[in-house]
Amino acid sequence: MPEHLVVVFTAAGPGQADIIKSALLAAGIPVTPFYPHTLYQNPLYAREKCRVMPCPVAEERIHDSFWLGHRAFLSPPETIRDISGVVHAAVSALRASVLS
């Protein structure tokens, strides 16, 4: 197993990441918000002279992505299966709501 593993979830539509995050948090599974801003919006780049071009895709990912840290995967196998089950249930509920 890798020494460090991070899973990044990116939702397909507005608000979907929040639904999945809420399901994980309700189950006691810690998640971390994605970056607070794109790399090029970092204050360091405002102070230094460098070329900064907008990247709308990166800006979207800030709002619809989150991390599931590696510590979750250091758990016993049954806990990892439980985490997988929570993610699967949340994604299945989202799919069902989109299709209806």
mmCIF file of the C-alpha atoms, coordinates in Angstrom:
data_MODEL
# 
_entry.id   MODEL 
# 
loop_
_atom_site.group_PDB 
_atom_site.id 
_atom_site.type_symbol 
_atom_site.label_atom_id 
_atom_site.label_alt_id 
_atom_site.label_comp_id 
_atom_site.label_asym_id 
_atom_site.label_entity_id 
_atom_site.label_seq_id 
_atom_site.pdbx_PDB_ins_code 
_atom_site.Cartn_x 
_atom_site.Cartn_y 
_atom_site.Cartn_z 
_atom_site.occupancy 
_atom_site.B_iso_or_equiv 
_atom_site.pdbx_formal_charge 
_atom_site.auth_seq_id 
_atom_site.auth_comp_id 
_atom_site.auth_asym_id 
_atom_site.auth_atom_id 
_atom_site.pdbx_PDB_model_num 
ATOM 1   C CA . MET A 1 1   ? 0.000   0.000  0.000   1.00 0.00 ? 1   MET A CA 1 
ATOM 2   C CA . PRO A 1 2   ? 1.306   3.490  -0.757  1.00 0.00 ? 2   PRO A CA 1 
ATOM 3   C CA . GLU A 1 3   ? 2.681   5.486  2.127   1.00 0.00 ? 3   GLU A CA 1 
ATOM 4   C CA . HIS A 1 4   ? 0.531   8.454  1.167   1.00 0.00 ? 4   HIS A CA 1 
ATOM 5   C CA . LEU A 1 5   ? -2.749  8.308  -0.682  1.00 0.00 ? 5   LEU A CA 1 
ATOM 6   C CA . VAL A 1 6   ? -5.333  10.979 -1.289  1.00 0.00 ? 6   VAL A CA 1 
ATOM 7   C CA . VAL A 1 7   ? -8.532  10.510 -3.215  1.00 0.00 ? 7   VAL A CA 1 
ATOM 8   C CA . VAL A 1 8   ? -9.991  13.559 -4.898  1.00 0.00 ? 8   VAL A CA 1 
ATOM 9   C CA . PHE A 1 9   ? -13.708 13.464 -5.582  1.00 0.00 ? 9   PHE A CA 1 
ATOM 10  C CA . THR A 1 10  ? -15.040 15.709 -8.316  1.00 0.00 ? 10  THR A CA 1 
ATOM 11  C CA . ALA A 1 11  ? -18.798 15.926 -8.735  1.00 0.00 ? 11  ALA A CA 1 
ATOM 12  C CA . ALA A 1 12  ? -20.526 16.173 -12.087 1.00 0.00 ? 12  ALA A CA 1 
ATOM 13  C CA . GLY A 1 13  ? -22.910 18.995 -11.265 1.00 0.00 ? 13  GLY A CA 1 
ATOM 14  C CA . PRO A 1 14  ? -23.447 21.995 -9.011  1.00 0.00 ? 14  PRO A CA 1 
ATOM 15  C CA . GLY A 1 15  ? -24.014 21.109 -5.379  1.00 0.00 ? 15  GLY A CA 1 
ATOM 16  C CA . GLN A 1 16  ? -23.316 17.401 -5.856  1.00 0.00 ? 16  GLN A CA 1 
ATOM 17  C CA . ALA A 1 17  ? -19.974 17.486 -4.056  1.00 0.00 ? 17  ALA A CA 1 
ATOM 18  C CA . ASP A 1 18  ? -21.723 19.018 -1.036  1.00 0.00 ? 18  ASP A CA 1 
ATOM 19  C CA . ILE A 1 19  ? -24.233 16.158 -0.976  1.00 0.00 ? 19  ILE A CA 1 
ATOM 20  C CA . ILE A 1 20  ? -21.497 13.520 -1.062  1.00 0.00 ? 20  ILE A CA 1 
ATOM 21  C CA . LYS A 1 21  ? -19.422 15.405 1.543   1.00 0.00 ? 21  LYS A CA 1 
ATOM 22  C CA . SER A 1 22  ? -22.463 15.660 3.806   1.00 0.00 ? 22  SER A CA 1 
ATOM 23  C CA . ALA A 1 23  ? -23.096 11.917 3.539   1.00 0.00 ? 23  ALA A CA 1 
ATOM 24  C CA . LEU A 1 24  ? -19.480 11.142 4.414   1.00 0.00 ? 24  LEU A CA 1 
ATOM 25  C CA . LEU A 1 25  ? -19.428 13.598 7.326   1.00 0.00 ? 25  LEU A CA 1 
ATOM 26  C CA . ALA A 1 26  ? -22.751 12.249 8.641   1.00 0.00 ? 26  ALA A CA 1 
ATOM 27  C CA . ALA A 1 27  ? -21.160 8.790  8.681   1.00 0.00 ? 27  ALA A CA 1 
ATOM 28  C CA . GLY A 1 28  ? -18.202 10.154 10.652  1.00 0.00 ? 28  GLY A CA 1 
ATOM 29  C CA . ILE A 1 29  ? -15.801 10.023 7.710   1.00 0.00 ? 29  ILE A CA 1 
ATOM 30  C CA . PRO A 1 30  ? -13.528 13.078 7.622   1.00 0.00 ? 30  PRO A CA 1 
ATOM 31  C CA . VAL A 1 31  ? -13.244 14.942 4.338   1.00 0.00 ? 31  VAL A CA 1 
ATOM 32  C CA . THR A 1 32  ? -11.304 18.063 3.502   1.00 0.00 ? 32  THR A CA 1 
ATOM 33  C CA . PRO A 1 33  ? -12.369 20.864 1.188   1.00 0.00 ? 33  PRO A CA 1 
ATOM 34  C CA . PHE A 1 34  ? -10.349 21.174 -1.982  1.00 0.00 ? 34  PHE A CA 1 
ATOM 35  C CA . TYR A 1 35  ? -7.991  24.114 -2.404  1.00 0.00 ? 35  TYR A CA 1 
ATOM 36  C CA . PRO A 1 36  ? -9.447  27.500 -1.401  1.00 0.00 ? 36  PRO A CA 1 
ATOM 37  C CA . HIS A 1 37  ? -8.356  28.972 -4.740  1.00 0.00 ? 37  HIS A CA 1 
ATOM 38  C CA . THR A 1 38  ? -6.470  28.007 -7.852  1.00 0.00 ? 38  THR A CA 1 
ATOM 39  C CA . LEU A 1 39  ? -2.712  27.973 -7.758  1.00 0.00 ? 39  LEU A CA 1 
ATOM 40  C CA . TYR A 1 40  ? -2.520  31.114 -9.872  1.00 0.00 ? 40  TYR A CA 1 
ATOM 41  C CA . GLN A 1 41  ? -4.834  32.933 -7.454  1.00 0.00 ? 41  GLN A CA 1 
ATOM 42  C CA . ASN A 1 42  ? -2.323  32.348 -4.658  1.00 0.00 ? 42  ASN A CA 1 
ATOM 43  C CA . PRO A 1 43  ? -1.113  35.665 -3.189  1.00 0.00 ? 43  PRO A CA 1 
ATOM 44  C CA . LEU A 1 44  ? 2.463   34.674 -3.991  1.00 0.00 ? 44  LEU A CA 1 
ATOM 45  C CA . TYR A 1 45  ? 1.725   35.051 -7.686  1.00 0.00 ? 45  TYR A CA 1 
ATOM 46  C CA . ALA A 1 46  ? 0.171   38.474 -7.150  1.00 0.00 ? 46  ALA A CA 1 
ATOM 47  C CA . ARG A 1 47  ? 3.413   39.681 -5.529  1.00 0.00 ? 47  ARG A CA 1 
ATOM 48  C CA . GLU A 1 48  ? 5.815   38.164 -8.038  1.00 0.00 ? 48  GLU A CA 1 
ATOM 49  C CA . LYS A 1 49  ? 6.161   38.987 -11.694 1.00 0.00 ? 49  LYS A CA 1 
ATOM 50  C CA . CYS A 1 50  ? 4.905   35.954 -13.546 1.00 0.00 ? 50  CYS A CA 1 
ATOM 51  C CA . ARG A 1 51  ? 2.448   35.226 -16.303 1.00 0.00 ? 51  ARG A CA 1 
ATOM 52  C CA . VAL A 1 52  ? -0.960  34.298 -14.934 1.00 0.00 ? 52  VAL A CA 1 
ATOM 53  C CA . MET A 1 53  ? -3.664  33.121 -17.297 1.00 0.00 ? 53  MET A CA 1 
ATOM 54  C CA . PRO A 1 54  ? -7.206  32.305 -16.215 1.00 0.00 ? 54  PRO A CA 1 
ATOM 55  C CA . CYS A 1 55  ? -8.175  28.649 -16.097 1.00 0.00 ? 55  CYS A CA 1 
ATOM 56  C CA . PRO A 1 56  ? -11.957 28.290 -15.798 1.00 0.00 ? 56  PRO A CA 1 
ATOM 57  C CA . VAL A 1 57  ? -11.810 24.498 -15.391 1.00 0.00 ? 57  VAL A CA 1 
ATOM 58  C CA . ALA A 1 58  ? -9.481  24.803 -12.395 1.00 0.00 ? 58  ALA A CA 1 
ATOM 59  C CA . GLU A 1 59  ? -11.766 27.468 -10.946 1.00 0.00 ? 59  GLU A CA 1 
ATOM 60  C CA . GLU A 1 60  ? -14.751 25.108 -11.249 1.00 0.00 ? 60  GLU A CA 1 
ATOM 61  C CA . ARG A 1 61  ? -12.870 22.273 -9.546  1.00 0.00 ? 61  ARG A CA 1 
ATOM 62  C CA . ILE A 1 62  ? -12.377 24.448 -6.463  1.00 0.00 ? 62  ILE A CA 1 
ATOM 63  C CA . HIS A 1 63  ? -16.124 24.335 -5.855  1.00 0.00 ? 63  HIS A CA 1 
ATOM 64  C CA . ASP A 1 64  ? -16.994 20.772 -6.838  1.00 0.00 ? 64  ASP A CA 1 
ATOM 65  C CA . SER A 1 65  ? -14.093 18.751 -5.423  1.00 0.00 ? 65  SER A CA 1 
ATOM 66  C CA . PHE A 1 66  ? -12.912 17.547 -2.038  1.00 0.00 ? 66  PHE A CA 1 
ATOM 67  C CA . TRP A 1 67  ? -10.302 15.224 -0.526  1.00 0.00 ? 67  TRP A CA 1 
ATOM 68  C CA . LEU A 1 68  ? -10.625 11.953 1.277   1.00 0.00 ? 68  LEU A CA 1 
ATOM 69  C CA . GLY A 1 69  ? -7.286  11.728 3.037   1.00 0.00 ? 69  GLY A CA 1 
ATOM 70  C CA . HIS A 1 70  ? -4.955  8.764  3.214   1.00 0.00 ? 70  HIS A CA 1 
ATOM 71  C CA . ARG A 1 71  ? -5.690  8.095  6.880   1.00 0.00 ? 71  ARG A CA 1 
ATOM 72  C CA . ALA A 1 72  ? -9.069  6.700  5.912   1.00 0.00 ? 72  ALA A CA 1 
ATOM 73  C CA . PHE A 1 73  ? -7.236  4.006  3.963   1.00 0.00 ? 73  PHE A CA 1 
ATOM 74  C CA . LEU A 1 74  ? -5.115  3.046  6.953   1.00 0.00 ? 74  LEU A CA 1 
ATOM 75  C CA . SER A 1 75  ? -8.279  1.702  8.560   1.00 0.00 ? 75  SER A CA 1 
ATOM 76  C CA . PRO A 1 76  ? -9.174  -1.967 8.787   1.00 0.00 ? 76  PRO A CA 1 
ATOM 77  C CA . PRO A 1 77  ? -10.610 -3.444 5.561   1.00 0.00 ? 77  PRO A CA 1 
ATOM 78  C CA . GLU A 1 78  ? -14.168 -3.461 6.909   1.00 0.00 ? 78  GLU A CA 1 
ATOM 79  C CA . THR A 1 79  ? -13.967 0.291  7.611   1.00 0.00 ? 79  THR A CA 1 
ATOM 80  C CA . ILE A 1 80  ? -12.719 0.926  4.082   1.00 0.00 ? 80  ILE A CA 1 
ATOM 81  C CA . ARG A 1 81  ? -15.663 -1.118 2.764   1.00 0.00 ? 81  ARG A CA 1 
ATOM 82  C CA . ASP A 1 82  ? -17.996 0.998  4.930   1.00 0.00 ? 82  ASP A CA 1 
ATOM 83  C CA . ILE A 1 83  ? -16.512 4.198  3.455   1.00 0.00 ? 83  ILE A CA 1 
ATOM 84  C CA . SER A 1 84  ? -16.947 2.769  -0.027  1.00 0.00 ? 84  SER A CA 1 
ATOM 85  C CA . GLY A 1 85  ? -20.544 1.915  0.795   1.00 0.00 ? 85  GLY A CA 1 
ATOM 86  C CA . VAL A 1 86  ? -21.291 5.476  1.930   1.00 0.00 ? 86  VAL A CA 1 
ATOM 87  C CA . VAL A 1 87  ? -19.771 6.905  -1.260  1.00 0.00 ? 87  VAL A CA 1 
ATOM 88  C CA . HIS A 1 88  ? -21.646 4.382  -3.402  1.00 0.00 ? 88  HIS A CA 1 
ATOM 89  C CA . ALA A 1 89  ? -24.968 5.120  -1.681  1.00 0.00 ? 89  ALA A CA 1 
ATOM 90  C CA . ALA A 1 90  ? -24.516 8.890  -2.043  1.00 0.00 ? 90  ALA A CA 1 
ATOM 91  C CA . VAL A 1 91  ? -23.548 8.641  -5.718  1.00 0.00 ? 91  VAL A CA 1 
ATOM 92  C CA . SER A 1 92  ? -26.434 6.224  -6.411  1.00 0.00 ? 92  SER A CA 1 
ATOM 93  C CA . ALA A 1 93  ? -28.883 8.631  -4.735  1.00 0.00 ? 93  ALA A CA 1 
ATOM 94  C CA . LEU A 1 94  ? -27.521 11.495 -6.836  1.00 0.00 ? 94  LEU A CA 1 
ATOM 95  C CA . ARG A 1 95  ? -27.857 9.467  -10.035 1.00 0.00 ? 95  ARG A CA 1 
ATOM 96  C CA . ALA A 1 96  ? -31.409 8.525  -9.159  1.00 0.00 ? 96  ALA A CA 1 
ATOM 97  C CA . SER A 1 97  ? -32.326 12.145 -8.443  1.00 0.00 ? 97  SER A CA 1 
ATOM 98  C CA . VAL A 1 98  ? -30.769 13.319 -11.722 1.00 0.00 ? 98  VAL A CA 1 
ATOM 99  C CA . LEU A 1 99  ? -32.587 10.648 -13.723 1.00 0.00 ? 99  LEU A CA 1 
ATOM 100 C CA . SER A 1 100 ? -35.987 11.344 -12.150 1.00 0.00 ? 100 SER A CA 1 
# 
